[in-house]
Amino acid sequence: MATQVPKIIADIHESSFVIQALHGMKADVVEKTISPGDYVVGEGFAVERKTFRDFVNSIFKKRLFEQLERLRKAYARCCLIVEGDIGYGLAGLTNPLVFWGALAHITAEWNIPVVFTTNEEQTAQFLFSLAKRLQTEKTTAVEAVYKPKRFSLTDHQRFAVQGLPTVGPKSVDKLLNKFGSVRRVFLAKEYELRRVEGFGEKRAREISQFLDKQFLIGIMGTKSEKKCLN
C-alpha cells in the first residue's frame, strides 16, 4: 500500500526555507492566509512557530499570550515551536527566568506542548512527522482557520494582566475583580497582592519585583541581549 502524503497548510508569510524543506520531503504543502497559527498539520491541529528572538520579543511586547489564546480558541489542539540556538540565546539575556517563566506559564496554565528545534530544517522535519502521525486515511480534513482579531475591552484587560509573571487565565480574574482595573493591579503594593486568593508571599514578591525592575536600554536591555537577538 502506498504511503500517504501528509498535507500541511502553511501561512503565506512563513519561512520559505521551512516550506522548501517540506517540499523536499514530498509533503503536500498548501500556502494560504492563516490566522491564528502558522501551520495546520492535522484535523483541528495548528502549530505556532517562533524563532527564539521573536519568542522573547513577543513576551515583552505582550503579544505571546494573546496569540496563543487565539490559537487555543480556534483549534482543538495546538503546539508551539521555538526555533534557534536556545543556549546561545539564553546566555545573552539578563534574566533567563523571563524565558522559562513564559514556557512554564504556557505549559502549566494552557497545557500547550512546546517543541525546540535548532533551525528551519529541523522545524520542517518535525512538522512533516507530526502531520504524518496525525493524518490517516480516515482523518484527512486538514483545514485552516482565519479569524481576524476581535477582542472586547475585557479581553484586552485580561491579556494585559496575564503579562505579569505567574498570572494565568485562572488567576487573572481574581486580580481584576480585587482591584477593579488594570492600572490598579499594576499599582498594587506587595502586601495588597498577598491578600488576593491564591497569591502567597513568594508570588506577590515576584510580581512586585517584575513591575519595579528598571527597564534597560534597547529591546531586551543590554548590548549582549541585542547581539543575541540580531
Residue frames as qw, qx, qy, qz and C-alpha x, y, z in Angstrom:
[[0.000, 0.888, 0.459, 0.000, 0.00, 0.00, 0.00],
 [0.402, 0.566, -0.029, 0.719, 1.35, 3.43, -0.95],
 [0.370, -0.338, -0.457, 0.735, 2.49, 5.70, 1.81],
 [0.049, 0.886, 0.457, 0.061, 0.08, 8.58, 2.34],
 [0.387, 0.348, -0.042, 0.853, 1.49, 12.01, 1.55],
 [0.230, -0.608, -0.545, 0.529, 0.81, 14.33, 4.51],
 [0.155, 0.753, 0.321, 0.553, -0.91, 17.61, 3.76],
 [0.416, -0.444, -0.322, 0.725, 0.36, 20.73, 5.51],
 [0.140, 0.889, 0.307, 0.310, -1.20, 24.17, 5.28],
 [0.549, -0.212, -0.144, 0.796, 1.38, 26.93, 5.76],
 [0.042, 0.889, 0.243, -0.385, 0.73, 30.61, 6.28],
 [0.623, 0.712, 0.111, 0.305, 1.80, 32.69, 3.26],
 [0.027, -0.923, 0.295, -0.244, 4.15, 34.71, 5.48],
 [0.859, -0.437, 0.256, 0.076, 6.00, 31.68, 6.82],
 [0.295, -0.647, 0.594, 0.376, 9.69, 30.87, 6.20],
 [0.729, 0.526, -0.298, -0.320, 10.40, 29.86, 2.61],
 [0.164, 0.484, -0.853, 0.104, 13.22, 27.64, 3.92],
 [0.463, -0.019, 0.780, -0.421, 10.77, 25.58, 6.00],
 [0.741, 0.453, 0.186, -0.459, 8.35, 25.28, 3.09],
 [0.508, 0.615, -0.572, -0.190, 11.16, 24.31, 0.70],
 [0.066, -0.334, 0.916, -0.213, 12.32, 21.61, 3.12],
 [0.620, 0.178, 0.601, -0.472, 8.76, 20.27, 3.39],
 [0.720, 0.566, -0.156, -0.371, 8.53, 20.07, -0.39],
 [0.260, 0.569, -0.780, -0.014, 11.83, 18.21, -0.35],
 [0.261, -0.100, 0.909, -0.310, 10.24, 15.58, 1.90],
 [0.164, -0.203, -0.815, -0.518, 7.36, 15.29, -0.60],
 [0.081, 0.458, 0.675, -0.573, 4.76, 16.87, 1.67],
 [0.118, 0.643, 0.581, 0.484, 1.65, 18.34, 0.07],
 [0.244, -0.371, -0.300, 0.844, 2.12, 21.98, 1.12],
 [0.094, 0.757, 0.518, 0.387, -0.68, 24.49, 0.59],
 [0.290, -0.105, -0.225, 0.924, 0.19, 28.13, 1.21],
 [0.159, -0.698, -0.500, -0.488, -2.65, 30.40, 2.29],
 [0.134, -0.542, 0.284, -0.780, -3.56, 33.02, 4.88],
 [0.621, -0.368, -0.680, 0.130, -3.83, 31.55, 8.37],
 [0.035, -0.379, 0.377, -0.844, -4.81, 33.46, 11.47],
 [0.328, -0.805, 0.495, -0.014, -4.14, 32.42, 14.15],
 [0.866, -0.147, 0.452, 0.154, -1.24, 29.95, 13.81],
 [0.054, 0.670, -0.558, -0.486, 1.43, 29.33, 11.21],
 [0.264, 0.186, -0.888, -0.326, 0.76, 25.73, 10.14],
 [0.807, -0.067, 0.248, -0.531, -2.15, 23.29, 10.17],
 [0.121, 0.426, -0.889, -0.113, -0.91, 19.71, 10.24],
 [0.089, -0.191, -0.977, 0.026, -3.99, 17.68, 11.04],
 [0.287, -0.624, -0.582, -0.435, -7.70, 17.84, 11.68],
 [0.442, -0.856, -0.166, -0.211, -8.10, 20.67, 14.18],
 [0.766, -0.440, 0.026, 0.468, -4.37, 20.80, 14.94],
 [0.335, 0.906, -0.047, 0.255, -2.38, 24.03, 14.45],
 [0.766, -0.202, -0.109, 0.600, 1.24, 24.94, 15.10],
 [0.001, 0.999, -0.043, 0.009, 2.67, 28.31, 16.08],
 [0.824, 0.118, -0.060, 0.551, 6.33, 28.75, 15.08],
 [0.116, -0.989, 0.079, -0.038, 8.57, 31.34, 16.69],
 [0.629, 0.427, -0.410, 0.503, 12.28, 31.94, 16.46],
 [0.552, -0.376, -0.487, 0.564, 13.99, 32.46, 19.81],
 [0.153, 0.010, -0.027, 0.988, 14.24, 36.19, 19.10],
 [0.368, -0.353, -0.409, -0.757, 10.56, 36.51, 18.20],
 [0.616, -0.453, -0.643, 0.040, 9.53, 34.45, 21.21],
 [0.443, -0.321, -0.386, 0.743, 11.40, 36.68, 23.66],
 [0.006, -0.077, -0.132, -0.988, 10.31, 39.90, 21.96],
 [0.438, -0.415, -0.571, -0.557, 6.68, 38.76, 22.00],
 [0.519, -0.462, -0.619, 0.367, 6.88, 38.31, 25.77],
 [0.266, -0.311, -0.201, 0.890, 7.95, 41.90, 26.32],
 [0.176, -0.034, -0.322, -0.930, 5.54, 43.28, 23.73],
 [0.474, 0.134, 0.602, -0.629, 2.65, 41.38, 25.35],
 [0.599, 0.309, -0.410, -0.615, 1.85, 39.53, 22.09],
 [0.176, 0.216, -0.960, -0.008, 2.70, 35.97, 23.08],
 [0.197, 0.209, 0.856, -0.429, -0.20, 35.12, 25.36],
 [0.505, 0.474, 0.110, -0.713, -2.69, 36.90, 23.11],
 [0.456, 0.412, -0.652, -0.445, -1.57, 34.87, 20.11],
 [0.152, 0.073, -0.981, 0.094, -1.67, 31.56, 21.95],
 [0.339, 0.287, 0.630, -0.636, -5.06, 32.34, 23.47],
 [0.577, 0.466, -0.149, -0.654, -6.48, 32.92, 20.00],
 [0.356, 0.324, -0.847, -0.225, -4.86, 29.70, 18.80],
 [0.078, 0.054, 0.931, -0.353, -6.48, 27.69, 21.60],
 [0.460, 0.403, 0.408, -0.678, -9.88, 29.13, 20.82],
 [0.539, 0.511, -0.347, -0.573, -9.61, 28.44, 17.08],
 [0.608, 0.285, -0.729, -0.132, -8.26, 24.86, 17.16],
 [0.882, -0.398, -0.155, -0.199, -8.99, 21.80, 19.26],
 [0.844, -0.357, 0.092, 0.390, -5.27, 21.07, 19.61],
 [0.361, 0.895, -0.174, 0.196, -2.09, 23.04, 19.10],
 [0.808, -0.344, -0.022, 0.477, 1.61, 23.21, 19.89],
 [0.042, 0.978, -0.166, -0.118, 4.39, 25.79, 19.88],
 [0.860, 0.190, -0.014, 0.473, 7.75, 25.50, 18.13],
 [0.213, -0.935, 0.190, 0.211, 10.63, 27.60, 19.45],
 [0.862, 0.400, 0.053, 0.306, 13.39, 27.63, 16.84],
 [0.209, 0.870, -0.315, 0.316, 17.02, 28.59, 17.31],
 [0.582, 0.175, -0.624, 0.491, 20.07, 28.08, 19.50],
 [0.538, -0.759, -0.298, -0.215, 18.41, 28.27, 22.91],
 [0.752, -0.399, -0.151, 0.502, 21.68, 28.00, 24.85],
 [0.412, 0.171, 0.116, 0.888, 23.26, 30.88, 22.96],
 [0.173, -0.652, -0.336, -0.657, 20.11, 32.95, 23.24],
 [0.643, -0.702, -0.306, -0.004, 19.75, 32.46, 26.98],
 [0.688, -0.185, -0.119, 0.691, 23.39, 33.36, 27.55],
 [0.221, 0.303, 0.135, 0.917, 22.64, 36.85, 26.27],
 [0.379, -0.704, -0.408, -0.440, 19.61, 37.51, 28.49],
 [0.064, -0.501, 0.485, -0.715, 19.94, 39.46, 31.71],
 [0.529, -0.125, 0.615, -0.572, 17.13, 37.45, 33.27],
 [0.241, 0.092, -0.893, -0.369, 16.67, 33.99, 31.67],
 [0.139, 0.282, 0.856, -0.410, 13.78, 33.33, 34.07],
 [0.434, 0.428, 0.028, -0.792, 11.62, 35.54, 31.85],
 [0.456, 0.288, -0.710, -0.452, 12.02, 32.95, 29.11],
 [0.230, -0.044, -0.963, 0.131, 11.49, 29.93, 31.36],
 [0.224, 0.275, 0.580, -0.733, 8.64, 31.64, 33.19],
 [0.536, 0.332, -0.203, -0.749, 6.75, 32.15, 29.93],
 [0.473, 0.158, -0.833, -0.240, 7.26, 28.49, 29.00],
 [0.054, -0.119, -0.882, 0.453, 6.11, 27.40, 32.46],
 [0.391, 0.308, 0.269, -0.825, 3.02, 29.56, 32.06],
 [0.566, 0.290, -0.485, -0.600, 2.21, 28.04, 28.66],
 [0.404, 0.088, -0.911, -0.002, 2.72, 24.50, 29.97],
 [0.061, -0.175, -0.813, 0.551, 1.02, 24.76, 33.37],
 [0.324, 0.362, 0.310, -0.817, -1.84, 27.11, 32.57],
 [0.619, 0.451, -0.173, -0.619, -2.70, 26.12, 29.00],
 [0.778, -0.076, 0.623, 0.024, -1.18, 22.64, 28.62],
 [0.641, 0.741, -0.128, -0.156, 0.33, 23.56, 25.24],
 [0.891, -0.119, 0.200, 0.390, 3.27, 21.35, 24.20],
 [0.096, 0.926, -0.287, -0.226, 6.48, 23.22, 23.35],
 [0.923, 0.157, 0.186, 0.299, 8.98, 21.78, 20.86],
 [0.190, -0.834, 0.319, 0.407, 12.52, 23.11, 20.44],
 [0.844, 0.407, 0.208, 0.280, 14.28, 22.98, 17.07],
 [0.527, -0.431, 0.179, 0.710, 17.67, 24.36, 16.08],
 [0.008, -0.305, 0.415, 0.857, 16.87, 25.53, 12.54],
 [0.616, 0.290, -0.097, -0.726, 14.32, 25.55, 9.70],
 [0.490, 0.232, -0.810, -0.222, 15.34, 22.09, 8.56],
 [0.104, -0.071, -0.909, 0.397, 14.54, 20.56, 11.94],
 [0.398, 0.258, 0.335, -0.814, 11.30, 22.54, 12.11],
 [0.617, 0.286, -0.428, -0.595, 10.26, 21.11, 8.75],
 [0.378, 0.125, -0.917, 0.025, 11.17, 17.59, 9.85],
 [0.110, 0.162, 0.768, -0.610, 9.03, 17.92, 12.97],
 [0.510, 0.314, 0.072, -0.798, 6.09, 19.38, 11.04],
 [0.563, 0.256, -0.670, -0.410, 6.30, 16.56, 8.48],
 [0.253, 0.026, -0.938, 0.235, 6.49, 13.89, 11.19],
 [0.244, 0.218, 0.589, -0.739, 3.62, 15.40, 13.15],
 [0.574, 0.309, -0.168, -0.740, 1.41, 15.72, 10.07],
 [0.506, 0.195, -0.808, -0.229, 2.16, 12.14, 9.05],
 [0.089, -0.054, -0.890, 0.444, 1.33, 10.94, 12.55],
 [0.329, 0.285, 0.430, -0.791, -1.96, 12.83, 12.72],
 [0.587, 0.380, -0.224, -0.678, -3.23, 12.07, 9.25],
 [0.396, -0.008, 0.916, 0.057, -4.66, 8.71, 8.30],
 [0.046, -0.206, -0.754, -0.622, -6.94, 7.56, 5.54],
 [0.213, -0.648, -0.732, 0.011, -9.89, 8.09, 7.89],
 [0.211, -0.877, -0.224, 0.370, -8.91, 11.57, 9.09],
 [0.554, 0.152, 0.298, 0.762, -7.66, 13.82, 6.32],
 [0.026, 0.899, 0.372, 0.227, -9.68, 17.01, 6.93],
 [0.520, -0.272, -0.088, 0.805, -6.82, 19.47, 7.16],
 [0.115, 0.811, 0.395, 0.416, -8.44, 22.89, 7.10],
 [0.339, 0.070, -0.263, 0.900, -7.11, 26.29, 8.10],
 [0.154, -0.809, -0.546, 0.154, -9.00, 28.81, 10.16],
 [0.276, 0.318, 0.010, 0.907, -8.89, 32.53, 9.54],
 [0.322, -0.788, -0.518, 0.080, -10.22, 34.57, 12.44],
 [0.223, 0.633, -0.100, 0.734, -9.41, 38.28, 12.48],
 [0.276, -0.108, -0.626, 0.721, -8.74, 39.77, 15.89],
 [0.352, -0.584, -0.307, -0.664, -11.99, 40.79, 17.51],
 [0.457, -0.181, -0.690, 0.531, -11.36, 41.37, 21.16],
 [0.306, -0.852, -0.354, -0.235, -13.56, 43.13, 23.66],
 [0.058, -0.793, 0.353, -0.493, -12.23, 45.60, 26.22],
 [0.802, -0.473, 0.297, -0.214, -12.44, 42.83, 28.82],
 [0.951, 0.198, 0.019, 0.238, -10.28, 40.57, 26.63],
 [0.435, 0.684, -0.243, 0.532, -7.62, 43.27, 26.32],
 [0.414, -0.729, 0.332, -0.432, -7.69, 43.85, 30.09],
 [0.945, -0.248, 0.213, -0.035, -7.14, 40.16, 30.74],
 [0.829, 0.412, -0.069, 0.370, -4.30, 39.93, 28.21],
 [0.121, 0.802, -0.297, 0.504, -2.56, 42.93, 29.80],
 [0.589, -0.615, 0.399, -0.341, -2.65, 41.46, 33.30],
 [0.990, -0.008, 0.137, 0.040, -1.67, 37.98, 32.07],
 [0.570, 0.678, -0.306, 0.350, 1.63, 39.51, 31.02],
 [0.352, -0.721, 0.477, -0.358, 2.61, 39.51, 34.69],
 [0.315, 0.299, -0.896, 0.093, 4.69, 36.53, 35.88],
 [0.012, 0.094, 0.937, -0.335, 2.73, 33.61, 37.40],
 [0.452, 0.354, 0.329, -0.750, -0.60, 35.11, 36.27],
 [0.061, 0.057, 0.888, 0.453, -2.65, 32.81, 34.05],
 [0.349, -0.325, -0.525, -0.705, -6.25, 32.53, 32.85],
 [0.556, -0.484, -0.674, 0.042, -7.37, 31.10, 36.19],
 [0.458, -0.485, -0.375, 0.643, -5.91, 33.87, 38.34],
 [0.190, 0.208, 0.205, 0.937, -6.23, 36.96, 36.13],
 [0.338, -0.623, -0.459, -0.536, -9.90, 37.49, 37.04],
 [0.618, -0.571, -0.429, 0.327, -9.05, 37.29, 40.75],
 [0.416, -0.188, -0.040, 0.889, -6.70, 40.25, 40.36],
 [0.041, -0.305, -0.367, -0.878, -9.05, 42.31, 38.21],
 [0.478, -0.631, -0.545, -0.276, -12.02, 41.64, 40.47],
 [0.598, -0.490, -0.364, 0.519, -9.98, 42.51, 43.56],
 [0.326, -0.339, 0.016, 0.882, -8.52, 45.78, 42.28],
 [0.338, 0.731, 0.418, -0.419, -11.12, 46.79, 39.71],
 [0.505, 0.845, -0.099, -0.144, -8.87, 47.89, 36.84],
 [0.859, 0.296, -0.127, 0.397, -5.63, 47.10, 35.04],
 [0.181, 0.719, -0.283, 0.609, -3.99, 50.28, 36.32],
 [0.598, -0.631, 0.269, -0.415, -4.91, 49.43, 39.91],
 [0.991, -0.076, 0.007, 0.108, -3.45, 45.92, 39.52],
 [0.684, 0.454, -0.175, 0.543, -0.15, 47.37, 38.31],
 [0.041, -0.687, 0.277, -0.671, -0.10, 49.91, 41.18],
 [0.834, -0.491, -0.164, -0.192, -0.87, 47.33, 43.86],
 [0.157, -0.715, 0.633, -0.250, 1.65, 47.04, 46.69],
 [0.380, 0.216, -0.899, 0.026, 3.15, 43.70, 47.56],
 [0.153, 0.066, 0.800, -0.576, 1.10, 43.41, 50.75],
 [0.604, 0.299, 0.110, -0.731, -2.06, 44.06, 48.72],
 [0.597, 0.320, -0.650, -0.345, -1.21, 41.30, 46.27],
 [0.137, 0.133, -0.937, 0.291, -0.77, 38.87, 49.16],
 [0.409, 0.159, 0.546, -0.714, -4.40, 39.48, 50.11],
 [0.659, 0.289, -0.343, -0.604, -5.65, 38.09, 46.80],
 [0.898, -0.106, 0.374, -0.209, -6.80, 34.47, 46.96],
 [0.933, 0.267, 0.133, 0.203, -4.07, 32.15, 45.72],
 [0.439, 0.736, -0.232, 0.460, -1.30, 34.77, 45.87],
 [0.774, -0.525, -0.187, 0.302, 1.17, 33.99, 48.60],
 [0.326, -0.841, 0.183, 0.390, 4.27, 35.88, 49.68],
 [0.519, -0.212, 0.599, 0.572, 6.55, 34.42, 47.01],
 [0.367, 0.557, 0.637, 0.387, 4.11, 35.03, 44.17],
 [0.029, -0.968, -0.242, 0.063, 3.34, 38.57, 45.28],
 [0.411, -0.709, 0.309, 0.483, 7.04, 39.36, 45.61],
 [0.522, 0.056, 0.638, 0.563, 7.80, 38.05, 42.12],
 [0.239, 0.774, 0.510, 0.289, 5.08, 40.23, 40.57],
 [0.222, -0.952, -0.063, 0.203, 6.18, 43.25, 42.57],
 [0.507, -0.491, 0.440, 0.556, 9.82, 42.82, 41.58],
 [0.474, 0.357, 0.631, 0.500, 8.83, 42.44, 37.94],
 [0.100, 0.901, 0.386, 0.169, 6.86, 45.70, 38.00],
 [0.310, -0.922, 0.097, 0.210, 9.63, 47.61, 39.80],
 [0.758, -0.116, 0.361, 0.530, 12.55, 46.24, 37.75],
 [0.051, 0.738, -0.196, -0.644, 14.34, 49.02, 35.89],
 [0.796, 0.545, 0.261, 0.039, 13.99, 48.80, 32.12],
 [0.509, -0.440, 0.392, 0.627, 17.38, 48.81, 30.39],
 [0.252, 0.607, -0.309, -0.687, 18.26, 50.35, 27.05],
 [0.232, 0.246, -0.813, -0.474, 17.04, 48.60, 23.91],
 [0.711, -0.136, -0.469, -0.505, 14.53, 45.87, 23.19],
 [0.849, -0.271, -0.450, 0.066, 15.94, 43.48, 25.75],
 [0.554, -0.824, -0.007, 0.114, 18.13, 45.81, 27.74],
 [0.495, -0.653, 0.414, 0.397, 21.80, 45.14, 27.28],
 [0.316, 0.659, -0.532, -0.427, 24.20, 45.14, 24.36],
 [0.133, -0.216, 0.964, 0.075, 24.72, 41.44, 24.79],
 [0.476, 0.405, 0.712, -0.320, 20.97, 40.86, 24.54],
 [0.464, 0.727, -0.089, -0.499, 20.80, 42.97, 21.38],
 [0.128, 0.522, -0.793, -0.288, 23.64, 40.92, 19.89],
 [0.312, 0.030, 0.941, -0.125, 21.82, 37.74, 20.84],
 [0.485, 0.560, 0.568, -0.359, 18.58, 38.80, 19.19],
 [0.356, 0.734, -0.261, -0.517, 20.07, 40.18, 15.97]]
